Structure formats: C-alpha cells, structure tokens
Amino acid sequence: MEYKYDHFGIPVKQKRKGMIYIPEYKVWSSDYEKDPYRIEWIFFENESHLHPLIQTISHVCFLVEDIEKAVFKKKLLLKPIHYQGYQMAFIEEEGVPIEFMQLSRSEK
C-alpha cells in the first residue's frame, strides 16, 4: 500500500476567517489547498457527532489508491464515505486519528 501525504488537520477552538461549513458533520474547515504547508484548520460545533479523537487530536491525511484496502482490518473512526468527488475515512492508530482519501478517477 502506497501512502501519499495530502494534508495535516488541526482542531481549533474558534472559527477562522474563510472557513467553509460542512453541515452534515457540523464542522467548519479551512481550505488546506491554499495553505503553503497544506494545513487544514478545523472547528467542530458542539453538535458534531464525529468521533472525539477526530475532534480533539491533529491528524495526517494520506491519498490512497484503494480506500477499502487502506482501512481493511483497521480500527475505524469514520467508515469510508463519499464527499464532493472523493472518498474519505478515518482510522485510529495508537490513539491518533489518520485520514485516508481516495480521489475520483477524474481528479487524479
């Protein structure tokens, strides 16, 4: 399995200017593609139902060719979901969340 670094996500306690709202998850997120270090700043509303590790611990995100293979036999924090042309999932590895993303064929 090949992992390609995509971004680093950091939970924050206050919303930042320019964040985008993701209503399905009650989350506000910055556009890491515009950040020189590819940092994603993330603010979680109190009503967010995402796993507490995702909400409180910084994560690294890797692009993968096959998300199902990447999460196979791993401890899932968020099962693979489709979102805006890609699939994403979170696993837990030694108490730390790790995100995997699989881009659609057209975005590769």
N, C-alpha and C positions, 0 to 999 in steps of 0.2 A: 504494500500500500504506500503510495506516494502522497505526502502532505506538502502543500504549497501555502506559505504564510499569506494571509489576506489582511487581517487587522487585529487590533488589540482593543478590547472593550472594557471601559472603566465605569462602574456605577458611581453616580454623583447624588448629592443630597438636594440640589437645586437645579431647576431647569436652566439651560443656557440659551442664549440668543441663537436663532436659526435652527433649533431642534425641530424634528418632524414627529408628529403624533401618530402612533400606531394603535388605533382604538381596540383592536381585537385583544391586545395584551396589556392595555393601559400603560403604555411605555412611550417615552419621548426619547428620540435618538438623534445624534448629530450625524452629518454626512462624512464618514471617515475617508471617503474618496477625495475629499477636498482638504484633508489634513495632511501635512507633509510627512507625518510619521504613521499615518493610517490609524489614528486613534479614534475610537467611537465612544463618545461620552453618552451615558445612558441614565435617564431619570425614570424611576418606577413610581407610579401612583400607588397610593395605599391599597387600592382595589385590585392591583395586578395579581394574577394567580400564577405567575411564573415561579418556578422553584426558588426557594430562599437563597440557595447558592448562586444562582444566576443574578439575583437582585443585589447581592452583597459582596461577591468576590469577583475581581477582574478576571477576564477570560482572554484566551488567544483563539483566533479563528483560522482554520485551515481550509483551503479549497481541496476538494477530493473529486475523483472521477466517479466513484460509486458510493453514495452516502449510506446505502443499506449495508455494504461491506464494511464501511468505516465504523458503524455503530454495532455491528454484529458481536454479540456476547459482551457488550459493554453496559455499564450502569447508566441508563437513560435518565436525563433530567427533563428533556423535551424530545419526544419522538419526532422523526422526520416529518416536516410539514412543507407544503408548497406556499411560497410567498413571493409575489412580484417577479415571476420568471425564474426562480431558483428554489431549491430545497434546502432547508436548514434543520439542524438538530443539535442538541447539547448532550454531552455525556459528563460523568464525573470521573475524574482520575485523581486518586489520592487526595480527595477533599476539594479539588479545584475543578470548576467548570471549563470544558473545552467545547468550542463550537465547530461544527463542520458545515460547509456549504458546497452544494453541487450546482453549478450553473447549468442553465438550459443549453441545449446544443447551439442556439443562435447567439448566445452571449460569450461563448468560449473563444 
